[in-house]
């Protein structure tokens, strides 16, 4: 039986480890670009781009697992799903945007950030909260739908894609699982489906940035379905994962990471990790488990804030070398970890609070309606 319970196998902790590694790849990759650009004089895949692709694969896998597992409860519907996704994303996004606004404002007093003026202001801030930055879809020609990333928060362009995928996939899933919700969820699916539809085969920019990110997300979702049905023997699964990784590094060159023809190799790598870890229970040290969970716990915040920390430092010390690179990677991790302790790492509590509040409002409305009927 396929299971993501920590007590059953190593899969859950391995997925957390992959998520933490993906975040570090993005952070370290941008650090290399800023402070030790000579390290990019290779043909190897660009580290931060591979990290983004891994994020999308893991997201597809885990969201699909959540939907299949939680929907067994007849009381679990799109509203609960939406609140959980909202809490997960906005518990990290809101603090990150406030952090970017604070750092950029302070730095602008001492450093020329060389950012367009349209990247700041309360309207751009609100547009980023509403997931409109870098919008691609049927309404892309409307000026009101086109907004830049706020300040130095360049990585936000991928978050818009993720958010719209969450809404679209959730709406489609619950229309199938709960047919009574179809009239209510069709508008959600139509509106939120614009961005995922574009990223089936489209890109963010003419140079191919972000090509087919929804396709690779769907690949991650399909991995779950395959892993639930097919489990190769342990050593074959390890061989699949290792061979796929070696082949990926051998075939993919810097600048070609967003070629969909290379995505199956990354998917095979993750498939091998998942199916091999389903058959082991060796990561049992509480210290190691706690460390991995902690690193994964602030991975989203790290993804959102590291670029701002590094951009400001780059304006002060451009091309400064390994010492500044190391210091800024450590600083980015430290800032993200401290921020996440009270925000991202508490997203489940926030979701429970929001769901509980909605339930209380619904209960009060029901009581008032009942009292009205009694009075009549």
N, C-alpha and C positions, 0 to 999 in steps of 0.2 A: 504494500500500500504506500502510495506517495504521501509524504508528510513534511510539513515545515515546522513541526514542533522541535524545539531545542532538545527536549528529552529523548527524542527518537533517533536523531542523526545529526550530522554536521552541516546540513544544507543551509539552515537559517543563518548560522554564524559565518559560513562561507560567503553567502550573499551580502551580509553586512561588511565583510572584509573587502569584497569586490567594490562595494559602494564607497567605502573609505579610500580604497586605492584610486578609484576613478576621480574622486575629489582632489586627492593629492596630485594626480597626474595633471589636472587642469591648473592647479596652483603652481606646481613646479614648472610646468610648461610655460606659463606666462612669466614666471620669474626668469627663466632662461632667455626668453625674448627680450625682456627689459634689461637684464643686468649682465648676462654672459652670452650674447648673441653668437659668439664664435662656436658655441656648442651646437648650433643649428646647421653647421656645415657638414651635414650628413644626409644620406638618402632615406633614413629611417622615418617612419610615420611621425607626424607632429603629435607630441604627447597629449596636449590639451584637447585636440580634436578627437583622438581615440577615447579619451576620458568622457567626452560628451556622448559619443556613440554608445559607450558602455552604460552610461546613465539611462539612455533611452531603452536599451535592451532590458536592463534590470527593472525599469519602470513598467514596461509592458508585461513582464513576467509577474511582478508582484501585484500590480493592480488587477490582473486577470485572476490571480490566486485569491485575492481579497473578495472579488465579486462572486466567484464560484463558491467560496467557503461561507461568506456572510449571508448570501442570498438563500441559504438553506433555512434560515429563520424567516418565516412568513411575515414577520413584522419589520424586517429590514428592507427598505426601499430606496428609491433615488434620493429622497430628502436626507436620510441618514448618511448615505454615500457622499452626497454633496457636502454636508457639514464636515465629515471626516476629511475630505480633500481640501475644503476651504481652510480648516484648522491646520492641516499639514503644510499648506503653501503659505498662508498669510501669517502664521506664527513666525516664519522666518523672513518673509518679504517685507512686512511693515517695519520691523526693527532695522533691517538692512537698508531700506530706503532712507530712513531717518539718519542712520549712520553715515550714509553717502552724503546726504545733505549737510550734515554737521562737518564732516571732514573736508568736503569740497569748499564749503564756506570759509572755514578757517584757513585752508591752504591758499585760497584765492587772495587772501590778504598778503601772502608772502611769495607765492609762486604763480607764474602765468600758466594756467592749466591747459591753455590752447584748446578749449572745448567751445563748440558753437553756443551762442546765447540761448538758442531754442532748447538746449539740453537742460535748462534750469527753469525755475518758476513753478508756481503752484499748479498750473494747468498741466504741465508735463508730469509733475508728481502724481496728480490724480489720474492722468492717462495711463501711467505705469501701474498704478494700483488697479485700474480697470482692465489691465492686460491688453492695451492697444498699441504698445510700442512695437515697431517692426511688423505691423499687421500685414498679413498676406491672405487674400481671399477674394470673394466675389465683390466686396465693397472696398477694395483697395484703392480704387480711383477717387474715392471721396476724401477730401482734405481732412475732414473731421476724424477719419480713421487712421491717419498717418501721423505718428508721433515718434520722436527719437527716444533712445534709452536715456533715463534720467542721469545727468552728470557723468561720472566716471564708471557707472554700473554697466559696463559693456556686456557682461554675460546674460543680462536680462532677456535678450532676444530668444533664447531657447526656452525660457520659462513660459513665455506666451504660448508657444507650441504645446508644451506639456499641459498647461491649464485647459486649453481648448480640446485637447485629446481626452483629458479626464471627463469633461462634460459630455462630449460627443459619444465616447465609448460607453459611459455610464447610462446615458439616455437610451442608446440602442439596446444595450443589454437588458435594461428593465422594461423596455417595450416588449421584448421577447419573453422575459420572465414574469412580468405582471401586465398582461394585455389590457387591463382596465386603465392603466396609466397612459396608454398610447395618445389620447387626445391632448393630454397635458405635456407630454414629452416630445411630441413632434416639433413644436417650435424650438425647444431647446436643442434638439438634434440638428435642425436646419440651420440655426444661427451659429452654434458652436462647431458645426461640421465644415465651415468654410476654410478654416486654417488647416485642419488635418487633411481635407481634400486637396489643398494646394501642395502639402508636403508628402503626398503619395509619390509624386514624381518631380515636383517643383523644388525650387531652392529659394533661399533668402536673397541672394544676390546673383547677378549674371555670372560671377566666377564659380558658381556651384556651391557656395557656402550653405550648408544645411540640406543638401539634396536628399529627398526621400526619408526624412527623419520619422515620419509617421509609418513608413514602410518598415523601417528597422524596429520601431516600437511594436508593430504588429508581429514582427518576427519574434520578439521577446515573448509576446502573448502566446504565440503558436508553440514556442519552446515548452511552455507549461503543459499544453495539451499533449505534446509528444512525450514529455517526461513522465506524465501520469500513465501512459500506456506502454512505453518502451524503456527498459532499463538494461543496457548492456552490462556484462560482467565488469567488475571494478577495474581491472587492469586495462580492459578495452576502453572504458570510459576515460581513464587517465591518458591513454594513448591518443584518443580522439581530441581531448583538450590540448595536450602538448603539441600534437602534430598541427592542429589548426592554428595555434599561436605561432609556431615556427613558420608555417606557410604564410601567415598574414604578414609577419615581419619581412619575409623574403619577397613577397609579391607587391605589397603596398609601399609606395614611395611618398615622400613628403609632398603634400599638395594634392594627393589623389585619394585621401581618406574618405571623401564623400562620394565615391563611386559605388553605386548600389551593387555592382558585381562583386565587390569585396566584402560586403556585409555578411554573406553566409559563413565566412571563415570566423568572424567574431561570434556569430551565433553558435557555431559548432564548438568554439572554445567554452562559452558559457554552458552549453548543453553538457559537455564533458564534465565540467566542474559540478554541475547540479546532480547528474546521475551518479558520479563517483561518490559525492558526499552523501547521497542517499543511503549508501551502503557502509558508512563509517560512523563511528562515535568516538573520536580520538581527541577532539578539542574540548577537554573537560576541565582544564585548569581554570579556576574562578578568576585568577588574575588576568589570564590571557583573554578569556571571554569578556571580562569587564573592559579591558583595554580596547578590544575590537569594537564592542558596542559603543564605547565612548567616542572613538574616532568616527564611527559611522553616524553617531548622534548629532555631530555638528557639521557633517559633510555638506549639507545644503547651505547653511550659513557661510561656510568657508567658500563655497562656490560663488555666493552672492557678493561677498565683501572683499575678497583677496585682491581683485583687480584695482579697486579704489586705493587700498593700502599701497600697492606696488606702483600705481600710476603716479601718485604724489611723490613717492620716494624717487622714482625715475626722473621726475622733473628737477629734483634737487641734486641727484647724483647719477646722471646718465652714464651708461657703460662703465659702471663702477667695479664690476668684478665679483669674485666668489664670496668675499666677506659680506658685502651688502646683500647679495643673493640669498645666502644662508640666513642672514639676520631677518630679511623680509619674509622668507618662507615661514620661519619660526614665529615671527610677529603676526603674520596673517592667521596662522593656526591658533595662536594664543587669543587674539581678538575674537575669532569665530567661536572658540570654545567657551570663552567667558559669556559672550552674547547668547549662545545657544542654551546655556544652563537654565536661563529663565524664560526662554522663548521656544526655539525649535524643539528642544528635548521635552517640552511640556505640551506638545500639540495634542496628545491624547486627552489630557485633562481639559484642555480648551474645548475639544470636540464634545466631551461628556457634558461640560458646562453649557454649551450651546444647545445640545440636544435636550438636556434637562430643562433649560429655559423655554425651549419651544414646546415641550410637553406640558409645562405648567400653563403657558398661554393657551394652548389648545384645551386643557382641562377647564380653565376658567371660562373660556368661550362656550364650552359645552354646558357648564353649569348655568350660565346666564341664559342660554337658549332654552334649557330645561325649565328654568324658573319662569321664563316668558310664556312657555306653553302651559304651565300650571296656572298662571294668572289668567290666561285667556279661557 
